[in-house]
Amino acid sequence: MIKSIFENTTIRILNLSNSVMNHKDHEFGVLLGRLVLVNKTLVHLDVSHCKLGSYDMVYFALCLMEN
């Protein structure tokens, strides 16, 4: 799903809240980080209550700072 979002250059709002992610889904956190780095049209990304791991959230936050 996330990989197809990379191809969409017009998406502005993405709601992923309440998606259940656990520590085995490290790829999801990395893909989210890459998404905020490369997508210049995304203005709102909701990842509340996703249960991402702490390392995924740190990577995600670093990518947000770079964007």
Rosetta blueprint (number, residue, H / E / L):
1 M L
2 I H
3 K H
4 S H
5 I H
6 F H
7 E H
8 N L
9 T L
10 T L
11 I L
12 R L
13 I E
14 L E
15 N E
16 L L
17 S L
18 N L
19 S L
20 V L
21 M L
22 N L
23 H L
24 K L
25 D L
26 H H
27 E H
28 F H
29 G H
30 V H
31 L H
32 L H
33 G H
34 R H
35 L H
36 V H
37 L H
38 V H
39 N L
40 K L
41 T L
42 L L
43 V L
44 H E
45 L E
46 D E
47 V L
48 S L
49 H L
50 C L
51 K L
52 L L
53 G L
54 S H
55 Y H
56 D H
57 M H
58 V H
59 Y H
60 F H
61 A H
62 L H
63 C H
64 L H
65 M H
66 E H
67 N L
